[in-house]
Amino acid sequence: MTSSPTPEQIAKMDADQLQAMLLGQIKANSVLQVEALELRASNINLQAVNAELQVVVKYKDAVISKITLELALHKRFRFSKKAESLTVEQRHLFDETIDGDTAQIEQEELDKLPEQDKEVVSRNLKPKRKALPPELPRTEIRHELDSTLCKCGCQLKRIGEDVSEKLNHHPGTFSVERHIRGKWVCDRCETLIQAPVPAHVIDKGMATTNLLAQVLVNKFADHLPLYRQEQMFDRTGYKLSASTMGSWVGQCGAALQPLVNALRTEILKQGVLHADETPITMLNGAAKDKNSTTKKAYLWAYATTQHADIKAVVFDFAEGRSGQHAKAFLDGWSGTLICDDYQGYKALIKDNQITEAGCMAHARRKFFELFAANKSHIAQAALEQFNAIYAVEAQLQDMPPDERRHRRQADIKPLMDKLRQWLLDHKIEVPDGSGTMKAIDYSLKRWDALTTFLGDPHTPIDNNWVENQIRPIAVGRKNWLFAGSLRSGQRNAAIMSLVQSAKLNGLNPLEYLKDVMDRLPTQPYSRINELLPHNWKPAN
């Protein structure tokens, strides 16, 4: 680089030399200006990249902090002194829980981000997966523009296409959907146009909604753990790992949660509800006693009645049987609650505008157990009276409410009064503390609750309706063995709410879930009730 001339040297220059020097300086300044512009553009690009990285880092930090806590609890359980007592099946279910929880946490954190940040995270964390096997049959689905004319009026020219493949499943066979999106360009304005990517419940996921629905129905309706589904799918031509399916279940659980929330809102509009709960074994990763590897959690069920205008059930998974869980679910609700004599409901009924309706089947069951155990004559006489009451009630199920109330008052109330007097008469004849005395006391102490149905035609005589909804859970317990975490228990409860409600409305859960997951990504939240099982109509 040449040094600048001194003032003395400039004074001795002629006009040509001065002109040459000035042009040189102008050229040098132009070069510097270009370099400055390039540096400024580079700086802007670096700032944009830095902003994107900050979004990704913030998202990953949130996900990592939650997953770290989940894994810490799981590790504490898995590597405790009794880890060797886990069976092979339990280890499989343990891994499925981790996969599902991780995927659900990632999806929940992604849903919290603004739309522009979602695009940044999805672009930077795009998963890499293996190509689907070439031997699987393929179906082409083309997505082209409605019009091949540019806005400027020119004819667009097709210059290529983008192809994405999704794994599909029909009972017994796998196939591949090839989604082809043509690329069109305008020569005049150099605009590239493509048909938009179809919305999917799992963004950029490789599974069709048909396959996702199949996995969910297999697990939550047919009670097949994912490791068994892995074996089943392997026999049909494609090895689909339990880990991959676990991630799908977690992501679908997060996507379907708003629908379950809307279903809960709908059932809380009803004036009469059933409530019941059943125990579920849950891994106890947070236990202070390292030898205590599991604890008893509970699946609470809340259902509309057979007389309601909608058929629905919502399951709520909780870590215990405290009445606070029922209070939290029914917060702000008032009406008639049909439940058993569990104390957890007592405070709820006392502190809220809730009328208690007892379960006649529970009262009858006390005497049935006595009769089954020792052929008690007193129990047999009580059962005959309960059976007479049920025989009349069975005739009233399809009657209009007003007629049902009239018939209950005219035909059932005298039978109930007769039963109460019979119980009072025999109470003085049986010894205190006996099984017969306990059965009699159960009915007499709950008499007001047991007779609530007489004055309300919308209140059923017993709680059997919701107990029937819980019965499939007992089958599931034998296959799941336990809930791996609070999050997985809540996710299972949410998906089971949709599956069981679909069955209550006479729907095929597979068809229902597939259609719902097809429409959910583009369904406005203001119209989400259209996708609830009792409102659902196929898109076709």
Beta strands, then each sheet from edge to edge (+ up, - down):
strand 1: 138-143
strand 2: 157-170
strand 3: 173-185
strand 4: 192-194
strand 5: 272-283
strand 6: 294-303
strand 7: 313-318
strand 8: 335-338
strand 9: 354-357
sheet 1: 1+ 3+ 2-
sheet 2: 1+ 3+ 4-
sheet 3: 7+ 6- 5+ 8+ 9+
end
